[in-house]
Amino acid sequence: QVQVMESGGGVVQPGGSLRLSCAASGFTFANYGMHWVRQAPGKGLQWVAYVRFDGGNKYHADSVKGRFTISRDNTKNTLYLQMNSLRDEDTAIYYCARQGGDYYGSWYFDLWGRGTLVTVSS
Amino acid sequence: QSALTQPASVSGSPGQSITISCTGTSNDIGHYNYVSWYQQHPGKAPKLIIYEVTNRPSGVSDRFSGSKSGNTASLTISGLQAEDEADYYCASYTISSVGFGGGTKLTVL
């Protein structure tokens, strides 16, 4: 079954850190670019970060640049998001999403996980 | 603040057609054919329904169609059904990032 599944969410204090994971199965993970997209409670979708299929290129949204880092381990079929210096406004469901099309692919998200909730609160 | 502008809500009766607009700039929608649309039911993950402006993934009903003119993309849903009631988001590539619209809540009357 082709799927991605996030984990690692939880409650963290402002200024704290958290690492999210996304386990992929049912497809050749190493052939696909991957993204993180988040959704604050009751709000819309916001793109967070992208990593190329081989880890060679990484992009981050301005709102998280310098605080969050996307990475991947193709030997473990796993995507990561290291989140440091967390703020109240980072509270959201974080979704892992696969880039449409393999290798250099295209800019859309064709497979989504169920998400993991991150709550930043004192 | 969303990168792309969508109406907050639209509504229609079963069997009717509705169109949701998504307005960007010459740096995103107007420059790239990387517009996509997502459907999200409450408590669920988003689902891709249109990619690269006009393409439908396998398994998505042909009642969903996409188009683009200048800096504005549109999603049209024909033959509205009760299960179409959901939030809809547009997205577009821009340099080294992706912008989403604020979302449109579709109500089927």
Interface residues (C-beta under 8 A of the other chain):
Chain A: H35 V37 G44 L45 Q46 W47 Y50 Y59 A61 D62 Y95 G100 S106 W107 Y108 F109 D110 W112 G113 R114 G115
Chain B: S2 Y32 Y34 S36 Y38 Q40 A45 P46 K47 L48 Y51 E52 P57 Y89 A91 S92 Y93 S96 S97 V98 G99 F100 G101 G102 G103
